[in-house]
Amino acid sequence: MIQPSLIQKYNVPAPRYTSYPTVPHWNNIVNPTNWAKSFTSAYQNFGPEEGISLYIHLPYCESLCTYCGCNKRITKNHKVELPYISALMKEWDMYTRLLGEKPKLAGIHLGGGTPTFFSPSALYTLINHITQASTKMDDFEFSFEGHPNNTTIEHLRTLAGFGFDRVSYGIQDFDSKVQLAIHRIQPFDRVKYVTDESRKAGYSSINFDLIYGLPHQTLETLKNTFKKTSELLPDRIAFYSYAHLPSVFPSQKSFEKHLPNESEKRMLYEQGKIWLKEMGYEEIGMDHFALAGDPLLNAKSNSTLHRNFMGYTTSPSKILLGLGCSAISDAYYAYSQNEKNISAYLEKIENGEFPIIKGHVQSETDLTTKAFIMNLICNHKAPWQACDKIPDSLMEFLIEGLISFEEGEINITEAGKPFVRNICMAFDPNVQNSEKSSAVFSKAI
């Protein structure tokens, strides 16, 4: 059990390090011209061997989940589907023309919003267009995020026809009082139905997203959520900390009086980890758990685990291309983010422009620091020269037993794993003494 004094000390705003530098610290000197150059160079150097991973942002939802921090638009008007799908295809075509050849495709992930807001026929049109203009690598991995309430058998079969075999369902919590507070009501029977149908349709990996720290959650209600989860036994579980940022997401103010306090929230996570272990799940890294034999666990054992804007992954691809409004791309030499506003995104695409609003060109120092931090957050260790002086920023972690130095490595100890974000911050000059951190980053614990 973690010492309460350490929780109090280190429960500060901290990046989740899906990139380095993190988005608030980008230099924003990226424009369509140098972005195109960076993307092309990255593909020439890494694409033929590693391929491109695609993240496609589908932002529409029929109702608002009040806890949600994603970029979304709430509407029941499904006439928005085809114009948006058309824009995504045009954006993809801009990149294929840039390369002048069929790119190799390592993976696709459909995120949102609610990807299953879109009809199966709309998704068929999109994925068919993308795959016709690319070459799938032998070990490609296609996945999507599904809402249990509107993912149909036709959705599952349509995507499976293209090779999708991983699906992630946003469960969050099974307690009816919690569901009512966060405005995401989905009965257990419906979740069971869509989970069973996913397996029948050939999906080899099913993930549940669960969140701790939600309003009205107690150890008793969480125990019931895990009991129901154990009946369905998804292959992976992402057990996320609820990020309370009401200044950014005003809908979160509706329930903030009912949130557990910091010690109660940490108890939910500590007890949750115990229940997960009893259910047969092994911890992969920050917030992620999987059953024995899962590829993510194998990657962790082999020290080949990677991390990008989609979280932990087994894909070695250095190129993650984001399509759609607000989507973020990583072309190794540079980052970029698309227009967040859907109308502005559609307008730029219609005008034949890359819809970029900000980005970052990586320096050699950035790339070195990124590799070091990603080693820490994926493998809990990184190379360390014995002759290197231990900086003052690490001394407290060392004294508290959260890190150790041995055999040419810095290691995050078992006691230090809950504080991995804090430890990474010690190597991140951008967040040190930065006023931006408290406003845009969720708390570490």
N, C-alpha and C positions, 0 to 999 in steps of 0.2 A: 504494500500500500504506500502511496506517495505521501510524503510528509506535508501536512497542511501549510507549513511555513513556506515550502518551496512552491506550492500552488499559488499562494498569495504573492510571492515574490515574482514569479515568472508568468503569471496570467496577464500579459500585456499584449497590445496589438502587435501582430507579427504576420509576415507574408506566409503563404502556403507553398511558395517556391515551385510553382508550375512553370516558371521562367526565371531567368536572370539576365539583365536586371528585371525587376518586377515592373508591371505596367506603369505605376505612378512615377517611376524614375527613368522612363525612356527619354532619350534626348530629342525626339520629335523632329529630326531633320530628314525623315524619310518622305520622299515624294514619289509619284508614279514612275518616274524615270529611274531613280536609283533603286527603287523596290524591284522593278522589272529586271534590272541588272543583277541584283543580289539573288533573286529567285532563279534566274537562268544559270548563274554561276554555281549555285548550290545544286541544281539538278544535273548539270554537266559533271560535277565532281562526285556526287553521291547517288543521284537518281538511278543510273543504270544498274547499280548493284543493290541499292536499298529501296528504291521506289519512293512514291509519295504517299503519305497518309492524308486522307481528306476528312476534315470536320465540316459538316454542313449544318448551319444554324437555321432551325425552323421555328420561328418565334411565336406563333399564334397559340392561344389557349382559350377555351370556352369560358372558363371561370378563373378567378384569382385565388391562388393559394397564398394566404396572408404572410406566411413565413418566408416566401421565396425571394431570392436575391438575383434571379436570372433576368436577362433582357427579354421581355415578352410584351405582347399586345393582346388584350382581352377582347374577344369578339365571338359572336355566334354566326357571323356572316361568312359562309364558306366560299363566296365568290372571290375572296382574296387569294384562294389557293393557286389558281393557274397563272395569274400575273407574277406571283412570287416564284413559282416553279420556273417560269420562263426566264426570269432574271437570273436565277441560279445557273441555268443552262448557258445563258449568254456569258456569265462570269467565267464559267469553266472553259468555254470556247476561247475567251481572251487568253487564258493561260496556255491552252494547247497550241494556239497560233503563235504565241511567244516562243514556245519550244520548237515548233516546226516539225513535230513528230508525235506519235502516240506515246504519252508518258506511261511508265510502269506504275501500277497502282498497288500499294502495299496494304491499304485498308481504307474503309469508309466508316465513319461514325455519324449517325443522325442524332443531333441533340436539339434542345429547345429551351424554353417553350415546350410545346407538346408535338413531337413529330407525328403522332397518330391522330392529331387534329386533321391532318391531310388524308384524303381518301386513298385507298390502295391504288386506284388508277393514276392519281397524281404522282404518287411515289414511284409507281412503275415507270411513268414517263421520264421522271428525273433520273432514276438509277440506270434505266436503259440508255439514256443519252450519254451519261458519264462513262458507262462501261463500254459502249460502242466506240468511244473516242479514246480508249486506253487499253493497255494490256495488263491483265491481272497477273501478279506474281504468284508463284506456286504456293506460297504460304500466306496468302492474303487473309485478312481478318475483317469481316464486315459486321457491324453491330448497330443497334439503335436503342433509344430510350422510349419505352412505352408507358402509357398511362393505363393502369388496370381497368379503368371504367370505359375506355373507348378503343382499346386494342382489340381488333376483331380477328377471327380465324382467317379472313381474307387478307388482312394486313400481314399476318404471320406467314401465310403461304406465298404471297406476292414477293415479300422480301427474301424468304428462303429460296425462292426460285433463282435469285441472283447470287446466292451463296452466303447470305446472312445467317449466322448461327449463334450469335450472342445477343441477348436482350437484357436490358436493365429496367426494372420496374421501381418507380418511386413510391415506396410504401410509407415511409416516415414513421408511422406508429399505427397500431391496430386499435388503440383505445378510443371509444366513441366520443368521450369528452375532449380528448386532445384533438381528434379529427375535426370536431365542430369548431374548436377555437382557431385552428389553422385553415379552416374552410377547405378541407380535403377529405371528403367522406367517401370511403370505399370499403364496403363490407368484406369480411374475410372470405365469404363464399365466392365473391367476384374475383378476388386475388387468386384463390385456389383454382378457379375455372381457367383463368388466363395462363396461370403457371402450367397447369396440366396440358392445355392446348399447345403451349409453346413446345413442350417436350414431344408431344405427338407430331408436331410440325417439323421436328428434327433439330431443334435448337440445343446445342451441346453444352451451352453455358448460360445460366440464368443468374442474374444479380439482383439483389434487393438493396435499395438504399434505405437505411434507417437513420433516424436523427435523435440524438440525446440533447436534453436541455430545452425541450419544447414546453409550452404552457401546460400546466396541470400534470406533467409527468412526475411519477413517483417510482420508487423501486418496485412497488406492487404492480403498477400499470405496465412498467417496462418488462417485468417478469412475464406478464401475460402476453405481451407482444412477442417476446422471444419464444414462448411456448408455442404460439401459433406459427411463428416462423419455422420452428423445428419440425412441424408437421409437413411443411412444404420443402424444407431443406434445399434452398437455392445453392448453386455451386459457389457463389461468392456473396459476400456481404460488405457493403460500404457503411460503416457506422460513424456517421459524421457528427461533428459538434455543430449545434445550431449557432449561426452567426447573427448576433443581434446588432443591426446597424439601422435603427429607425430614422436617423437623419438622412440616410440614402434611400431607404425603403419605408415610406410612411405607414404602409399597411401593418407593419410590425408593432406599431403603437397600440393596436387594438387589444393586445393581450399581454403587454409587458408587465402588468401587475401580477400576473399569474405564473411568471417564470421561476424556476428553481434558482436558489442563490448559488454562488460559485462552488461552495463545498458540496452542496447537494448535487449539482451538475456533475462534478468530478466523480462523486460516488456512483452516479448512474453509469458513467463510462467504465469505472473500475469493476463494478459488479457485472456490467454487460460483457466485458472481456472474459470474466470467469464463466459466464453462461455460454458464451461462444466457444470457449475451449471445451466445455463439457459436451457441447453439441458436435464437436469434432472439427471445429475451424481452427486454422493456424493464422497467426498474425503475419501479414506481409510487410506492412509499413504503416505509415500514418493513416489510421482510420480504415484500413483494408484488411479483410480476412477471407480465407478460402479453404475449401476442403482439400484433403491430401490428394496429390496428383495434378492439381490445377497448374496450368502453365505459368501463372504469376508466381506461385510458390517455387516452381522449378527455377525460374529466372532469379528469384531471390537467393536460392541456394547456390546458383552458378555465378552470382554477382553480375548478372546481365540485365537486371531490372532497369527500366528507363522511366523518366517522368517528363510529361509535357503538359500542355494546357488541358488535356483530357484526363490527367491524373497518371497513375501508374500504368505502364504498358510493357509488353514484351517486344514490341516492334523496335527494331534498331534504326528505323528511318530518321534521318536528321532533318527531313522536310515534312512539316505539318502545314498543309494548306487549308485555310479557313475560307469557306464560301458562305455568303449570306450576311445579313445585317449584324453588326457587332462582332462577327467572327474574327478570331485572332490567328495570324499565321506566323510560323517560325521557319525561316529559310536559312537557318544556321548563321549566315552572315548578317542577318537583319530580321527584325520583327515588324509586323504591321497589324493594324486593326481597322476593320471596315466601319463605315458609317453605322451609328447605333439607331438612328431614326429610319424606319422602314421606307417612308416616302423619299427621303434624301438618298437612301441606298438605291431604290428603284430608278430614280432620276439619273443618277450617275451611270448606272448600268445601261440605261436606255441611250445615253449619250456616248457610250463606248469608252467610259473612263473606269480605271481601277478605283473603287469606292473607298479609298484609304483616307482616314482622318488623322492617324498618328502612327508613329513607329519608332524604331531605334536601329541604328547601325552599330554592330558589335565591334568593339576594339579588341586587340589581342588580350589586353588585361581582362576585359569582360568575358572572353571565351575561356580563359584560364580559371577565373573565379567561378564561372558557371559550372565547369567540369568538377571543380572541387566541391561546390555546394550540392550538386546533383549526386555525387558519390556519397556524401553524408546523408542526404535525405532518402536515397534509394538503398544503400548498402550499409549505412551506419558506420562507415569508415572511409578514410581517404589517405593517400600517400602523405607522409610527413618526414622530412629530413631530420635526423637526430641532431644536426647542428643548428637547426632553426630555433630561434629564441621563442619561448612560449609567450605570446602577448598578454598584457594585463587583462584584456577582455576575456581570456579563457581561464584565468587563475581560479576564479570562484567556481567555475564548473568543475575544475580539477579537484579542488579541495572538497567539494560536495559529492564527489564520486560519480559525476555525470559523464565524464570523459576520462580516457586514459591514453597514454602514449607508449607504444611498444612495437618493436620489430618494424620500424620504418613507417608506422601508421598512426594516425589519430583514430581512436575508436570511441563511439558513443556506447556507453555501458547500458545494461538492462535498465538500471535506474534512470538513465539519461534519455531513453527513447521517448517518453512523453514530452520532453523538452527539446526535441530535435529542431523545431522551428526557432527557438531561442538561440540554440547553439549555432545554427546556420547564420543567424543575424550577426553573430560576432565576426563573421567573415565578409559581411556585406556593408561596405562603406556608405552605400546609398541610404540605408535606413537608420544608421547611427546619427543621432541628433537631428533626425528629420521630423518636422512637424506634420508632414503628410501622413505618417504611419498611423497615428491615432484615429484619423478621420476615415481611412479607406481600408484598413486591415482589421479582420476579426481577431478576437483574443486567442492566445496560443493554447490555453488549456480548456 
